[in-house]
Amino acid sequence: MNPRTLFLLITLVFLGFSSSALMAKPDKCDDWPNCPNPDPDPDVTATYTAQLIGGDFVFVTGELTGLTANSRGTALSGDFDIKVSQQSPVEIYDESACPDGSVPCPSDEVFIFNYHCPKLVDPGAVTFDVMAGNWSINHIGAKGTPGHVYIALRNLENISLLKPRYSKADFDFDLHGDVADGDIFPPTDSTVIALTEYKLWAGVGGREKILCNSDGQPLLLSDIKLKITRDN
């Protein structure tokens, strides 16, 4: 047998072995490679509606309709601007009053923006705009599990009660909550998520260089409810 023929035979044997190894079917499916994808992508045709209910924060623009999921199913958003308002004070967990971490405990009712950033924002019901592309409803956790959800609001604009001197201040704000056991994100029907924490950050550049934040994610003693419904 000449060297060229031997080389071709060895190559064919190697390719056959590799194909067999690649085509070996997994234990849990008898019809591989036609088995269903165990972690399918979200239905890109599905749309969702989100609203804040039963709490002191609301979407002033009403229900957020026509929301779609990203390719990984980890976020919902829409191509439009929204307006958000804290209509009345909220109860927050006062860690200094309960150093042992006990809940419930003495608490403060506060307007969050003024509470953390009194140099920038006057007290009262703050309303602000968030432009398309700067807001989303995000999920943290394995796909198809309850996990954690937060509403991310970035580069807030037209903040009412913001002191005119600081009109160029940069604000980011989040509302956080856990999806209830038995529910998933995004929902196949409808789910209501209790938003129990928040996060605020603000900054001003220039000579003053003012920074203020919530120092972590303070606990809201009065839950804000986020309802997400699949439309189709």
N, C-alpha and C positions, 0 to 999 in steps of 0.2 A: 504494500500500500504506500503510495507516494505521500510526502509530507502535506501536500495541498489537500488531498482527500481526507487525511487524518484530521487536519485542522477544521475542515467543514463539518465532519462528524462530531467533533468535540463541541463546536459552536452550536450545532443543532440540539445536542443533548443538554447543553447548558440552558438554551432558550426554552426548551421543553420543561426543564425543572423549574425555571423561574416563573413560567406561566402557571404551572401547577400550584406553586406556592402562592402566587398572587390571587389565583382563583379559588383558593381554599375557602369554603364557606364558613361563616361564624356559627356558633353553637345554637343561637336562638332563632335562626331562620332557615327553613328548608327550601327556600326558593331563591337563594342568593345567586347572581347579583341583582335580582329583582326585588330584594327586600326593601321595605319602606325606609326612608331616612329617619333614624331614631331622633334626630334633632332638627325637624323641618324649619325652613325659614317662615316668617310670618306671612299671612295672606296680604299681599301688597294691594289688593283691591279693597280691603276692609277699611272702613272709616269709623271714627269714634267721636263721642261727645263728652266733654268734661265740664263740670261746674263745681263751684264751692257752695256748700249748703250748711246751714245750721251753725255758722260761726261768725266771727267778727271780721274776717277777710272775705271779699267777694270779687268776682270778675265783673267790673262795672259794665263791660261790654256785653254781659249776659253769658249764656252758654257758649263754650268754645266748640264749634261744630266743624265737621269735615276733617278732623285730625287723622293723620296717618302715622303708621309705625315706620321706623327706620329699618334697614335691611336685616338687623340682628334682633329686632323686636324689643330693643332696650329703651326706646324713647318714643313719645308721641309729640307731634308738633303740627303747626299749621302755618301757611304762608300769609299771615296777616298780623297786624299790630293788636295789642290788647291793652286794656286799662284795668288796674287793680286798686283796691282801696281797703284800708283798715278803717272800718266804720266806727268802731268803739273800742275802748281799752280792752286788753286781754289779760287774764291772770297768768302770771309766770311763776315758776318755782323760784323761791328766794333761798339760794344756797347758804347765804350768810345766816339766815334765820334757822336753818336746819342742817348744821354741819355734819350730823350723823347720817344724812341722806334720806331721812324719813319723808314719806309722802302719804297723805297730804300734810301740809305744814303752812305756817303763815306765808302769805304771798303778796305780791304787788299787782295792781291793775295798771297797766301801762300802755301808752302809745309807743310801740317798739322803736320807731325811728328817732323820736325825741328822747326816749329813755337812754338809748346808747349813744346818740349823737346830738346832745343838746346844743353844742356850738354851731351845728349846721342846720338843725330843723327845729321849728317851734312846736310846742305841744298841740295835739289835736289829731283829727282824722286825716291822715295823709293819703292822697291819691296820686298815682303815677302811671306813666305809660311805659310799655316795653315793646320795642320794635320787632317786627318779624325777623327771625333768625337769632334773636337774643333770649328766647324763652323756650322751654320744653318741659315735659313731664317724663322723668327718667326713672329707670328701674335698675337696682343693684341686686344681683343674685343670679343663680342659675336659671336659664330659660325654663318656663313652665313651672316655676316654684313661686311661693308667695314673695319672699324677699322684701326689699326696702324701696320705697318710692319717694322722690322729692321733686317739687316744682322749682326749677331753676329760673330765676329772673335776673338778667344781666344788663348792665349799662342802662339803668333806669333813667327815664327822661320826664321832663315836665312835672317834677315832684312838687306837689302843693306844700305850702308852709316851709319850703326850703328858703333860707335867708338869702336875699338877692346877692349878697356879697359872695356867696358860694355857689353861684349858678352852674359852675363847671365841675362841681363835685361828682365823683364817680361812686355809684352805689350798686351793690349786688345783694340780692335777697333770696333766701330759700325757705320753703316750708317742707318739713320731713314727716314721714310716717311709715309704718309697717303694714304690708298687705296681710289681711287676716288669713289664718290657716284655712286651707280649702279653696282659696281664691288664687288666681294667677294674673300675671301681667304680660301683655294686655289681656283684658277679660274676653271670654267667649260670649258673654252676655252682658252683665253689669256687676260692678263692684263698688263698695263705698270704703274709702280708706280714711282712718282717723289720723290727721296730721297733728302730731304731738310735740314737735320740736321746730325750731326755726334757726336760721343763721343769717346774720347781717354783717356786711363789710362796707365801709365808706372811706374815701380818701380825697384829699385836696393837695395838689402839688404847689409849686411856687415857694415863696418864702415861708409861709406858715406851716406847710406840710402837716396838715391835720389828718390823723388816722383814728378811726373809731370802729369798733366791732363788737359782736355779741360774746366774744371770748368763748368760742365753742358753739354748742347747740343747746341753748337753754330749753327747759321743759315747759310746755304750755299746759296749764292745769285745765283749761277749757279747750277741748279738742275742736279743731276745724275739720270739717268733713269734705273730702274730695270724692265726687261721684264720677265714675267713668263708665260709659255705656257703649257697647258696640252697636253700630247702626245697621250693618248689613253682613 
